[in-house]
Amino acid sequence: MTSALIGRRCVVILAALLVAGPAGAVTSIFQVTNFASPAWSLTYFDGFSGTVGVTTSWPAEMGWQGDRIDIAFSLPANPPPTARHYRFRIVISDKFTQTIDLRVLAGPSLSDLVAVKAELIETARVLTATIPLERFVPGQVNYIRIQGTNVLVGNGQPAGLAWKRWQLTRTETNDEPDAVLAGQIERSLNFVLASIEGSGLVRDAVPYSPSLLPYHPATPDAAGHALVALSAADRLGLIDNAELLVTMILSAYSGNTPGIVPTRNAKGHWWHWMNVDTGAPAAGWPQEYTTIGSGLLVAGALLAKNHFIENATIGALADELYATCDFDAMIHPSLDGRVYVATNASGGELFGSLRPWNEYMIIPSLALRQAGATRAAAIQHLWLDPANAPKATYRGNVTLTDSAGNFAPAFWVHQQYYLNADFANSAAFMTYFHNHRRADELYCLLQLNQVYRYGLTAGVSPSGYTADRIFAHSNVYAPEAVAGWGETNTVLEFADDQEPNSSSWFRYGLTRVSSVQPSWIPPDAAHVDHLFLMFGLVEAADPLFFKQRRGLQVDDDGDGIADAYDNCPTAWNPQQQDLDGNGIADACECAAVASDADKDGDVDLRDLAAWQTCPPAGGARLEERCLCVDANGDRAINGEDVVALLDCLAVGGPDAVPPVGCGP
């Protein structure tokens, strides 16, 4: 390779550092960690340059040192049949003055490079590009280009960013990626089904070992997560009896199931740890009425109500749960933002209170919409305005926390994202959500030397249950947290290391992993920790599922779909059908007169024929195109609609514009 071939930009030639790990492990193609130190010790104004075995330091910055680097590497021949794609990571340890639009390009030659990743770099982070197998040719030299846009280069120009590692790996799975991810959703669903008792109460956790029977008590928070999971499984067509199970759970926790009396206090807060058969306090577990658990139960119920909007029983039970739980009473009367950790029999403070900001945000959100609430309105600015929340910053990534001196575990933001519209619909809150992921991933790679494993959140560790966070963790990494951020390709890397069928302990999906004890498998998983694995993968499969159905959103037509994500916000259409695929919902493509089924401007026998294709009331689910011929608006096709059609037919006919008032 000569400089004449590539112009003024030089190529860094990397030896093929093929490091094959154990069976199923992510394969490393090359890794570079030896960069110029300090960053300004080498100058490459016209682009970076260097050759393995000649230079002792690698280019350390993009900015005044240069704006592009081409990496040439030898790719071994004959990749295994399990190879799915490559992943190229740049560990950007520092972002300085220049904000850089960074692109990663890949290909078998410098004349055949295709962009595989583009990202604006305004903070330090791990930039990861997923590269399809077909972008490279095995058995020859291939190329990766790192290209900055509008970079100021040369003496006197400000610095841009510095990196600590470049690494190319290959992800391998025995099944196709989509099949692996779908399998993880199904395993998570099995976890949920195993936790639901015949009483309708839901166990808090389930053991991974198939030789152990479930032994955890039921909790309201587990029920809330189960309601969400069942709704998602119904949406994806994975289960036939979701409505029945959701009704069972709501009936049990509302006290409408004979023989089941869930323990609740004077304010309607649920007892945390319940006997799975009766709802009474479980012996040997903490004595408390749960505030956060009550919030998660109701949030899950409201989402299930929206999903099963046509089921009046589910809607009534969800409304009952919400109406009978006083969330305003969970807020400290001092109105300084504190929310009770738990409550006593009268609804007063137990075990102290928590200040903003943390996962308890769901409580002020729920309280704010309840009739007669006074405390929530007074403290909402402390919880629902991210500008007022304490922050913790890791290498420029500003994250939410409850104390400026400590970072938060990932589940604080995950829980709000999936269940709380006040969080998820806020651009400011979502910035902190993404910052949290960047900080978590960067910390784990930069300081803990984890190539892809990250996700510091709550769950079981070798030393017990821990809520892990940056600078305070047990060296355990959570695939459920990574999935919760939508990082499906990183989930595949976890699956690469933890082949789903390699152990019966993986029957409920990927488990947390320890870098200190590689053979360790958690004994069990709690709903509130494990199910973000399912939720993140569901969102990847159906990006609108949570957006449309979270509770506490504006839904003017009452179809369970939030107006902001409704393809026909002025008409009831819970299925969001768009049979002609033109981007306009069928329910919003109606003619001026309901009886004009074919929308040709008149009412004639062709409209009668079109009407006859719609099932009558009590039949199969009505296609939403048929809502256009539902003249009386009862969401069914019946005799009144026939009369309306015949009335119009009598006064109209082919090529005759139906008169005003035609129909009922």
C-alpha positions as CSV (number, residue, x, y, z in Angstrom):
1,M,0.0,0.0,0.0
2,T,1.5,3.3,-1.1
3,S,0.7,6.9,-0.3
4,A,0.2,7.6,-4.0
5,L,-2.7,5.1,-4.0
6,I,-4.5,6.9,-1.2
7,G,-3.6,10.5,-1.8
8,R,-2.4,12.6,1.1
9,R,-4.1,10.5,3.7
10,C,-1.9,7.7,5.0
11,V,-3.2,4.2,6.0
12,V,-2.6,2.6,9.3
13,I,-1.8,-1.1,8.5
14,L,-2.9,-3.4,11.3
15,A,-1.8,-6.9,11.7
16,A,-4.5,-9.5,11.8
17,L,-4.9,-10.0,15.6
18,L,-7.5,-12.8,15.4
19,V,-8.2,-13.7,19.0
20,A,-10.6,-16.6,19.1
21,G,-12.3,-17.0,22.4
22,P,-14.1,-20.0,23.8
23,A,-17.0,-21.6,21.9
24,G,-19.7,-19.0,21.4
25,A,-17.6,-16.1,22.5
26,V,-17.4,-12.8,20.5
27,T,-14.4,-13.0,18.2
28,S,-11.9,-10.1,18.1
29,I,-10.5,-9.3,14.7
30,F,-8.2,-6.5,15.8
31,Q,-7.7,-4.1,18.7
32,V,-5.6,-0.9,19.0
33,T,-5.1,0.6,22.5
34,N,-1.6,2.2,22.1
35,F,-2.2,5.8,21.1
36,A,0.0,8.9,21.4
37,S,0.4,10.0,25.0
38,P,0.0,12.8,25.7
39,A,-2.4,13.5,22.8
40,W,-0.4,16.4,21.5
41,S,2.9,14.6,21.3
42,L,2.4,13.8,17.6
43,T,1.2,16.0,14.8
44,Y,-0.6,14.8,11.7
45,F,-2.0,18.0,10.1
46,D,-2.7,16.3,6.7
47,G,-4.3,13.2,8.2
48,F,-3.1,10.5,10.5
49,S,-0.3,8.1,9.6
50,G,1.6,5.2,11.1
51,T,2.7,1.6,10.4
52,V,2.7,-1.3,12.8
53,G,6.2,-2.1,13.9
54,V,7.5,1.4,13.0
55,T,5.6,3.9,15.0
56,T,5.5,3.4,18.8
57,S,2.5,5.7,19.3
58,W,-0.8,5.8,17.4
59,P,-2.8,8.9,16.5
60,A,-4.6,10.0,19.5
61,E,-7.0,12.8,18.4
62,M,-9.3,14.0,15.8
63,G,-9.3,17.8,15.6
64,W,-6.2,19.8,15.1
65,Q,-4.2,16.7,14.4
66,G,-6.4,15.7,11.4
67,D,-9.9,14.8,10.2
68,R,-9.6,11.3,8.8
69,I,-7.9,8.0,9.3
70,D,-8.0,4.9,7.2
71,I,-7.4,1.5,8.9
72,A,-6.3,-1.4,6.8
73,F,-6.5,-4.8,8.3
74,S,-6.1,-8.4,7.2
75,L,-9.3,-10.3,7.6
76,P,-8.9,-14.1,8.0
77,A,-10.5,-16.4,5.4
78,N,-13.4,-18.7,6.0
79,P,-15.5,-17.1,8.7
80,P,-17.6,-19.6,10.6
81,P,-21.2,-20.2,9.5
82,T,-22.4,-18.7,12.7
83,A,-21.0,-15.3,11.8
84,R,-23.7,-12.6,11.6
85,H,-22.1,-9.2,11.5
86,Y,-19.1,-7.2,12.6
87,R,-19.0,-4.5,15.3
88,F,-16.4,-1.7,15.3
89,R,-16.0,0.3,18.5
90,I,-14.3,3.6,19.1
91,V,-13.8,4.4,22.7
92,I,-13.9,8.2,22.7
93,S,-12.5,9.1,26.1
94,D,-12.6,12.9,25.8
95,K,-14.5,15.4,23.8
96,F,-12.7,18.8,23.7
97,T,-13.6,22.1,22.1
98,Q,-14.7,21.0,18.6
99,T,-18.0,19.1,18.2
100,I,-17.5,16.7,15.4
101,D,-19.9,14.9,13.0
102,L,-18.2,11.5,12.9
103,R,-18.7,8.9,10.2
104,V,-17.5,5.3,10.0
105,L,-17.2,3.8,6.6
106,A,-16.3,0.2,5.7
107,G,-15.4,-1.9,2.6
108,P,-13.0,-4.2,0.8
109,S,-11.1,-1.3,-0.8
110,L,-10.7,2.4,-0.4
111,S,-12.8,2.9,-3.6
112,D,-15.6,0.8,-2.2
113,L,-16.3,2.4,1.2
114,V,-19.9,2.7,2.5
115,A,-21.0,4.6,5.6
116,V,-22.2,2.3,8.3
117,K,-22.5,4.8,11.2
118,A,-22.8,8.6,11.5
119,E,-23.1,10.4,14.8
120,L,-22.6,13.9,16.2
121,I,-20.0,13.6,19.0
122,E,-20.7,16.3,21.6
123,T,-19.6,14.1,24.6
124,A,-17.2,11.3,25.3
125,R,-18.8,7.9,24.5
126,V,-18.4,4.6,22.8
127,L,-19.3,4.9,19.2
128,T,-20.3,1.5,17.8
129,A,-20.9,0.7,14.1
130,T,-22.6,-2.5,13.1
131,I,-21.1,-3.7,9.8
132,P,-22.8,-6.3,7.6
133,L,-20.8,-9.4,6.7
134,E,-21.0,-8.5,3.0
135,R,-19.1,-5.3,3.5
136,F,-15.8,-7.1,4.0
137,V,-14.1,-9.8,1.9
138,P,-12.5,-12.6,4.0
139,G,-8.9,-13.6,3.2
140,Q,-7.7,-10.1,2.1
141,V,-7.0,-6.6,3.3
142,N,-10.2,-4.6,4.2
143,Y,-10.7,-1.1,5.3
144,I,-12.4,1.0,7.9
145,R,-12.4,4.8,7.6
146,I,-13.0,7.2,10.5
147,Q,-14.1,10.5,8.9
148,G,-14.8,13.8,10.7
149,T,-16.9,16.5,8.9
150,N,-16.0,20.3,9.0
151,V,-13.0,19.6,11.3
152,L,-10.6,22.5,12.0
153,V,-7.1,21.1,11.4
154,G,-3.7,22.5,12.0
155,N,-1.6,24.6,14.4
156,G,-3.7,27.0,16.4
157,Q,-6.9,25.0,15.9
158,P,-8.8,23.7,18.9
159,A,-8.8,20.0,19.9
160,G,-11.7,17.8,19.0
161,L,-11.9,14.4,20.6
162,A,-9.5,11.7,21.8
163,W,-9.8,7.9,21.8
164,K,-8.5,5.1,23.9
165,R,-9.4,2.0,21.8
166,W,-10.4,0.9,18.3
167,Q,-11.7,-2.6,18.2
168,L,-13.4,-4.8,15.5
169,T,-15.2,-7.9,16.6
170,R,-17.4,-10.5,14.9
171,T,-20.8,-11.5,16.4
172,E,-21.7,-15.2,16.0
173,T,-25.0,-16.9,16.8
174,N,-26.3,-20.3,15.9
175,D,-29.6,-18.7,14.8
176,E,-30.4,-15.7,12.7
177,P,-30.3,-12.5,14.8
178,D,-34.1,-11.9,14.5
179,A,-34.7,-15.4,15.7
180,V,-32.4,-15.0,18.7
181,L,-34.2,-11.8,19.7
182,A,-37.6,-13.3,19.2
183,G,-36.6,-16.2,21.3
184,Q,-35.5,-13.9,24.1
185,I,-39.0,-12.3,24.1
186,E,-40.6,-15.7,24.3
187,R,-38.4,-16.8,27.1
188,S,-39.2,-13.6,29.0
189,L,-42.9,-14.3,28.4
190,N,-42.4,-17.8,29.9
191,F,-40.9,-16.1,32.9
192,V,-44.1,-14.0,33.3
193,L,-46.4,-17.0,32.9
194,A,-44.4,-19.0,35.5
195,S,-44.9,-16.2,38.0
196,I,-48.7,-15.9,37.7
197,E,-50.6,-17.9,40.3
198,G,-54.1,-19.4,39.8
199,S,-55.2,-16.7,42.3
200,G,-54.3,-14.0,39.8
201,L,-51.5,-12.8,42.1
202,V,-48.0,-12.5,40.7
203,R,-44.8,-13.7,42.3
204,D,-42.1,-11.1,42.6
205,A,-39.4,-13.3,41.2
206,V,-38.8,-16.8,39.7
207,P,-35.8,-19.1,40.1
208,Y,-33.8,-19.8,37.0
209,S,-33.1,-23.4,38.0
210,P,-35.8,-25.8,36.6
211,S,-35.3,-28.0,39.7
212,L,-36.6,-25.2,42.0
213,L,-40.2,-24.3,42.4
214,P,-41.1,-20.6,42.8
215,Y,-41.0,-19.5,46.4
216,H,-41.1,-15.7,46.3
217,P,-44.3,-14.0,47.5
218,A,-46.6,-11.9,45.3
219,T,-46.1,-8.2,44.9
220,P,-48.1,-5.4,43.2
221,D,-45.0,-4.2,41.3
222,A,-44.6,-7.7,39.8
223,A,-48.2,-7.5,38.7
224,G,-47.7,-4.2,37.1
225,H,-44.8,-5.5,35.0
226,A,-46.8,-8.7,34.2
227,L,-49.7,-6.6,32.9
228,V,-47.4,-4.8,30.5
229,A,-45.7,-8.0,29.4
230,L,-49.0,-9.7,28.7
231,S,-50.2,-6.7,26.7
232,A,-47.0,-6.8,24.6
233,A,-47.2,-10.5,24.1
234,D,-50.8,-10.1,22.8
235,R,-49.7,-7.3,20.5
236,L,-47.0,-9.6,19.0
237,G,-49.4,-12.6,18.7
238,L,-47.4,-14.7,21.1
239,I,-50.3,-15.7,23.4
240,D,-54.0,-16.4,23.0
241,N,-55.3,-15.9,26.5
242,A,-53.7,-12.6,27.5
243,E,-57.0,-10.9,28.1
244,L,-58.1,-13.6,30.5
245,L,-54.8,-13.4,32.4
246,V,-54.9,-9.6,32.6
247,T,-58.5,-9.8,33.9
248,M,-57.4,-12.3,36.5
249,I,-54.6,-10.1,37.7
250,L,-56.6,-7.0,37.9
251,S,-59.5,-8.8,39.6
252,A,-57.2,-10.2,42.2
253,Y,-55.4,-7.0,43.1
254,S,-58.7,-5.0,43.2
255,G,-60.2,-7.5,45.6
256,N,-62.9,-8.7,43.2
257,T,-61.8,-12.3,43.1
258,P,-63.6,-14.5,45.7
259,G,-61.2,-15.7,48.4
260,I,-58.5,-13.2,47.5
261,V,-58.3,-10.1,49.7
262,P,-55.1,-8.1,49.0
263,T,-54.0,-6.3,52.1
264,R,-54.3,-2.5,51.7
265,N,-54.0,0.4,54.1
266,A,-56.4,3.3,54.8
267,K,-55.1,5.1,51.7
268,G,-55.4,2.1,49.4
269,H,-51.7,1.4,49.2
270,W,-51.0,-2.3,48.6
271,W,-49.1,-4.5,51.0
272,H,-45.7,-5.2,49.4
273,W,-45.1,-8.9,50.1
274,M,-48.3,-11.0,49.8
275,N,-49.2,-14.6,50.3
276,V,-49.7,-15.9,46.7
277,D,-53.0,-17.7,47.6
278,T,-54.8,-15.1,49.7
279,G,-53.2,-11.6,49.3
280,A,-52.5,-11.5,53.1
281,P,-49.1,-10.5,54.3
282,A,-46.4,-13.2,53.5
283,A,-44.7,-14.5,56.6
284,G,-41.0,-13.7,57.0
285,W,-40.9,-10.8,54.6
286,P,-40.7,-7.0,55.3
287,Q,-43.8,-5.4,56.9
288,E,-44.7,-2.5,54.7
289,Y,-47.3,-1.0,52.4
290,T,-45.5,-0.1,49.1
291,T,-45.6,3.2,47.4
292,I,-43.5,2.4,44.4
293,G,-45.1,-1.0,44.0
294,S,-48.5,0.5,44.0
295,G,-47.4,3.0,41.4
296,L,-46.0,0.3,39.1
297,L,-49.2,-1.8,39.5
298,V,-51.5,1.1,38.5
299,A,-49.1,2.2,35.7
300,G,-49.2,-1.3,34.3
301,A,-53.0,-1.5,34.6
302,L,-53.4,1.8,32.7
303,L,-51.3,0.5,29.8
304,A,-53.2,-2.8,29.8
305,K,-56.5,-0.8,29.7
306,N,-55.3,1.1,26.7
307,H,-54.2,-2.0,24.9
308,F,-57.4,-3.9,25.6
309,I,-59.5,-0.8,25.1
310,E,-62.4,-2.9,23.7
311,N,-62.6,-4.9,26.9
312,A,-64.9,-3.0,29.3
313,T,-64.1,-5.3,32.2
314,I,-60.3,-4.6,32.0
315,G,-61.0,-0.9,31.7
316,A,-63.3,-0.8,34.7
317,L,-60.9,-2.8,36.9
318,A,-57.9,-0.6,35.9
319,D,-59.9,2.5,36.7
320,E,-60.9,1.0,40.0
321,L,-57.2,0.3,41.0
322,Y,-56.3,3.9,40.1
323,A,-59.3,5.5,41.8
324,T,-58.9,3.6,45.1
325,C,-55.2,4.3,45.6
326,D,-54.3,7.7,47.0
327,F,-51.0,8.6,45.4
328,D,-51.1,12.2,46.7
329,A,-50.9,10.8,50.3
330,M,-47.5,9.2,49.4
331,I,-46.0,12.7,49.1
332,H,-44.6,14.3,52.3
333,P,-46.8,17.1,53.6
334,S,-43.8,19.4,53.9
335,L,-44.0,19.8,50.1
336,D,-40.2,19.8,49.7
337,G,-40.4,17.0,47.1
338,R,-40.0,14.0,49.3
339,V,-42.0,10.8,48.6
340,Y,-42.5,8.1,51.2
341,V,-40.3,5.0,50.7
342,A,-43.2,3.0,52.1
343,T,-46.3,3.6,54.3
344,N,-47.9,2.3,57.5
345,A,-51.5,1.2,58.1
346,S,-52.8,4.8,58.1
347,G,-50.9,5.8,55.0
348,G,-48.2,7.8,56.9
349,E,-44.4,7.7,56.4
350,L,-42.5,4.4,57.0
351,F,-38.8,3.9,56.6
352,G,-38.2,7.6,55.6
353,S,-38.6,9.4,52.3
354,L,-36.8,9.9,49.1
355,R,-36.0,13.2,47.4
356,P,-36.0,13.8,43.6
357,W,-34.8,12.3,41.4
358,N,-35.3,8.6,41.1
359,E,-37.8,5.9,40.0
360,Y,-40.4,7.2,42.3
361,M,-41.2,9.9,39.7
362,I,-44.2,7.7,38.7
363,I,-45.9,8.6,42.0
364,P,-46.1,12.4,41.5
365,S,-47.2,11.7,37.9
366,L,-50.1,9.5,39.0
367,A,-51.0,11.8,41.9
368,L,-51.2,14.8,39.6
369,R,-54.1,13.4,37.6
370,Q,-56.2,12.3,40.6
371,A,-59.2,14.4,41.7
372,G,-58.6,16.3,44.9
373,A,-54.8,15.9,44.8
374,T,-53.0,18.9,46.3
375,R,-49.5,17.8,47.2
376,A,-48.5,16.7,43.7
377,A,-49.2,20.0,42.1
378,A,-47.0,21.7,44.7
379,I,-44.0,19.5,44.1
380,Q,-44.4,18.5,40.5
381,H,-41.7,21.0,39.4
382,L,-39.1,19.1,41.5
383,W,-39.9,15.7,39.9
384,L,-41.3,16.4,36.4
385,D,-39.0,19.2,35.4
386,P,-35.5,17.7,34.7
387,A,-33.9,21.1,35.1
388,N,-34.5,20.8,38.9
389,A,-33.2,17.3,39.3
390,P,-29.7,16.6,40.7
391,K,-27.2,15.6,38.1
392,A,-24.1,13.4,38.0
393,T,-21.6,13.8,35.1
394,Y,-19.3,11.2,33.7
395,R,-16.9,12.5,31.0
396,G,-19.4,15.1,29.8
397,N,-22.4,12.8,29.9
398,V,-24.9,14.5,32.3
399,T,-27.2,12.0,34.0
400,L,-30.1,12.2,36.5
401,T,-29.6,11.1,40.0
402,D,-30.8,11.7,43.6
403,S,-27.5,13.1,44.8
404,A,-25.0,15.0,42.8
405,G,-22.2,12.9,44.3
406,N,-23.6,9.6,43.1
407,F,-24.7,8.0,39.9
408,A,-28.0,6.2,39.4
409,P,-28.6,2.6,38.4
410,A,-30.1,2.2,35.0
411,F,-33.5,1.0,36.0
412,W,-34.4,4.4,37.3
413,V,-34.6,5.8,33.8
414,H,-35.8,2.6,32.2
415,Q,-38.8,2.3,34.5
416,Q,-39.9,5.8,33.7
417,Y,-39.3,5.5,30.0
418,Y,-41.5,2.4,29.6
419,L,-44.3,3.4,32.0
420,N,-44.4,7.2,32.5
421,A,-45.4,9.5,29.7
422,D,-44.2,12.5,31.6
423,F,-40.7,11.2,31.2
424,A,-40.9,9.5,27.8
425,N,-42.6,12.4,26.0
426,S,-40.1,15.0,27.3
427,A,-37.2,15.7,25.0
428,A,-35.2,16.9,28.0
429,F,-35.7,13.8,30.0
430,M,-34.9,11.6,27.0
431,T,-31.6,13.4,26.6
432,Y,-30.7,12.2,30.1
433,F,-31.9,8.7,29.2
434,H,-29.5,8.5,26.3
435,N,-26.7,10.2,28.3
436,H,-27.1,7.5,31.0
437,R,-26.6,4.8,28.4
438,R,-23.5,6.5,27.1
439,A,-22.0,7.0,30.5
440,D,-22.7,3.4,31.5
441,E,-21.2,1.9,28.4
442,L,-18.2,4.2,28.4
443,Y,-17.4,3.5,32.1
444,C,-17.6,-0.2,31.7
445,L,-15.4,-0.3,28.6
446,L,-12.9,2.5,29.6
447,Q,-12.5,1.6,33.2
448,L,-13.6,-2.0,33.6
449,N,-12.2,-3.2,30.2
450,Q,-15.5,-4.8,29.1
451,V,-15.6,-5.0,25.3
452,Y,-19.4,-5.0,25.1
453,R,-20.8,-6.0,28.4
454,Y,-22.3,-3.1,30.4
455,G,-25.6,-2.3,32.1
456,L,-25.1,-1.3,35.7
457,T,-28.5,-1.7,37.3
458,A,-30.4,-3.5,40.1
459,G,-30.4,-7.3,40.4
460,V,-28.8,-10.3,42.0
461,S,-25.0,-10.5,42.2
462,P,-22.6,-13.0,43.7
463,S,-22.8,-11.1,46.9
464,G,-26.6,-10.7,47.0
465,Y,-29.0,-8.1,45.7
466,T,-27.3,-4.9,44.6
467,A,-28.3,-1.7,42.8
468,D,-25.2,-1.2,40.7
469,R,-24.1,2.2,39.3
470,I,-20.9,3.9,38.1
471,F,-18.2,3.8,40.7
472,A,-20.4,1.6,43.0
473,H,-21.0,-1.9,41.5
474,S,-20.3,-5.6,41.9
475,N,-18.7,-6.2,38.5
476,V,-22.0,-7.6,37.2
477,Y,-23.4,-6.6,33.8
478,A,-27.0,-6.7,32.8
479,P,-28.3,-7.6,29.3
480,E,-31.7,-6.5,30.4
481,A,-30.4,-2.9,30.9
482,V,-28.8,-3.0,27.5
483,A,-32.0,-4.2,25.9
484,G,-33.9,-1.5,27.8
485,W,-31.8,1.1,25.9
486,G,-32.7,-0.5,22.6
487,E,-29.2,-1.9,22.1
488,T,-30.3,-5.1,20.3
489,N,-27.0,-5.7,18.6
490,T,-25.3,-5.6,22.0
491,V,-27.9,-8.0,23.3
492,L,-26.8,-10.4,20.5
493,E,-23.2,-10.1,21.8
494,F,-24.5,-11.1,25.2
495,A,-26.3,-14.1,23.5
496,D,-23.0,-14.9,21.7
497,D,-21.4,-15.5,25.0
498,Q,-24.4,-17.1,26.6
499,E,-25.9,-19.5,24.1
500,P,-29.6,-19.7,25.0
501,N,-29.8,-23.5,24.8
502,S,-26.5,-24.2,26.5
503,S,-28.0,-24.4,29.9
504,S,-31.5,-25.0,31.2
505,W,-30.9,-22.1,33.6
506,F,-31.3,-19.8,30.6
507,R,-34.9,-20.9,30.0
508,Y,-36.2,-17.4,30.9
509,G,-33.7,-15.5,28.8
510,L,-30.3,-13.9,29.2
511,T,-29.0,-13.6,32.7
512,R,-26.7,-11.1,34.4
513,V,-23.0,-12.0,34.1
514,S,-20.0,-11.5,36.4
515,S,-16.6,-10.6,35.2
516,V,-15.1,-11.7,38.5
517,Q,-16.9,-15.1,38.6
518,P,-17.3,-16.1,34.9
519,S,-19.2,-19.3,35.7
520,W,-21.7,-17.6,38.0
521,I,-25.4,-17.7,37.1
522,P,-27.9,-15.8,39.1
523,P,-30.3,-18.0,41.2
524,D,-33.4,-16.0,40.3
525,A,-34.7,-12.8,38.7
526,A,-37.3,-10.3,39.9
527,H,-39.9,-8.8,37.5
528,V,-38.7,-5.2,38.0
529,D,-35.2,-6.1,37.0
530,H,-35.5,-8.9,34.4
531,L,-38.4,-7.7,32.3
532,F,-36.6,-4.7,30.8
533,L,-35.0,-7.4,28.6
534,M,-38.5,-8.1,27.2
535,F,-39.6,-4.5,27.1
536,G,-36.6,-3.3,25.1
537,L,-36.9,-6.1,22.6
538,V,-40.7,-5.5,22.2
539,E,-40.0,-1.9,21.4
540,A,-37.4,-2.9,18.8
541,A,-40.1,-5.2,17.2
542,D,-42.9,-2.6,17.5
543,P,-41.5,0.9,18.1
544,L,-45.0,2.3,18.7
545,F,-46.2,-0.2,21.3
546,F,-45.2,1.7,24.4
547,K,-45.5,5.2,22.8
548,Q,-49.2,4.6,21.9
549,R,-50.3,2.8,25.1
550,R,-48.6,4.4,28.1
551,G,-51.1,5.8,30.6
552,L,-51.7,9.5,31.4
553,Q,-51.6,10.6,27.8
554,V,-54.1,12.7,25.8
555,D,-56.4,10.4,23.9
556,D,-59.4,12.5,22.6
557,D,-61.1,9.7,20.7
558,G,-60.8,7.3,23.6
559,D,-59.4,4.4,21.5
560,G,-56.4,3.6,23.8
561,I,-53.9,5.2,21.4
562,A,-52.3,8.5,22.5
563,D,-53.1,11.3,20.1
564,A,-49.4,12.0,19.5
565,Y,-49.0,8.6,18.0
566,D,-52.5,8.0,16.6
567,N,-52.8,7.7,12.8
568,C,-56.4,8.9,13.2
569,P,-56.7,11.0,16.4
570,T,-60.2,12.2,15.6
571,A,-61.8,8.7,15.2
572,W,-61.9,5.6,17.3
573,N,-59.5,3.1,15.7
574,P,-57.6,1.0,18.3
575,Q,-56.2,-1.4,15.7
576,Q,-54.7,1.5,13.7
577,Q,-55.5,-0.3,10.4
578,D,-54.2,1.2,7.1
579,L,-55.0,-1.5,4.6
580,D,-53.9,0.5,1.5
581,G,-50.7,1.5,3.2
582,N,-51.0,5.2,2.3
583,G,-50.2,6.4,5.7
584,I,-53.8,7.5,6.4
585,A,-55.8,5.3,8.8
586,D,-58.8,3.5,7.2
587,A,-61.0,5.1,9.9
588,C,-59.9,8.6,8.6
589,E,-60.6,7.9,5.0
590,C,-64.4,8.0,5.2
591,A,-66.7,9.6,2.7
592,A,-68.8,12.7,3.6
593,V,-71.8,10.4,4.0
594,A,-71.4,7.2,5.9
595,S,-73.5,5.2,3.5
596,D,-71.2,6.0,0.6
597,A,-69.0,3.0,1.3
598,D,-67.0,3.1,-1.9
599,K,-66.4,6.9,-1.6
600,D,-67.4,7.7,-5.2
601,G,-69.7,10.6,-4.2
602,D,-73.1,8.8,-4.5
603,V,-75.0,6.0,-2.8
604,D,-75.9,3.0,-5.0
605,L,-76.0,-0.7,-5.0
606,R,-72.2,-0.9,-5.0
607,D,-72.3,0.7,-1.6
608,L,-74.8,-2.0,-0.4
609,A,-72.4,-4.7,-1.7
610,A,-69.5,-3.0,0.2
611,W,-71.5,-2.8,3.3
612,Q,-72.2,-6.6,3.1
613,T,-68.5,-7.4,3.4
614,C,-68.5,-6.0,7.0
615,P,-69.5,-8.5,9.7
616,P,-72.6,-7.8,11.8
617,A,-72.5,-7.0,15.5
618,G,-71.4,-10.0,17.5
619,G,-69.4,-11.4,14.7
620,A,-65.6,-11.2,14.0
621,R,-63.7,-8.1,15.0
622,L,-64.9,-5.2,12.7
623,E,-62.3,-4.1,10.2
624,E,-61.7,-0.4,10.8
625,R,-62.6,0.4,7.2
626,C,-66.1,-0.6,8.2
627,L,-66.3,2.2,10.7
628,C,-66.9,4.4,7.7
629,V,-70.3,2.7,7.1
630,D,-71.2,2.7,10.8
631,A,-73.8,5.5,10.4
632,N,-75.0,5.5,14.0
633,G,-71.5,5.4,15.6
634,D,-72.0,2.4,17.8
635,R,-68.9,0.7,16.4
636,A,-71.0,-2.2,15.0
637,I,-72.7,-2.9,11.8
638,N,-76.4,-3.5,12.5
639,G,-80.0,-2.8,11.4
640,E,-79.8,1.0,12.0
641,D,-76.9,1.2,9.5
642,V,-78.9,-0.8,6.9
643,V,-81.8,1.7,7.3
644,A,-79.4,4.6,6.8
645,L,-78.1,3.1,3.7
646,L,-81.5,2.3,2.3
647,D,-82.7,5.8,3.1
648,C,-79.8,7.3,1.1
649,L,-80.3,4.8,-1.7
650,A,-84.0,5.8,-1.9
651,V,-83.2,9.5,-2.4
652,G,-79.9,9.1,-4.3
653,G,-78.6,6.6,-6.8
654,P,-75.8,6.3,-9.3
655,D,-74.1,9.6,-10.1
656,A,-76.4,11.5,-7.7
657,V,-74.8,13.4,-4.9
658,P,-76.4,12.2,-1.6
659,P,-78.5,15.0,-0.1
660,V,-77.5,16.7,3.1
661,G,-78.8,14.8,6.1
662,C,-79.0,11.5,4.2
663,G,-79.0,8.7,6.8
664,P,-79.7,8.9,10.5
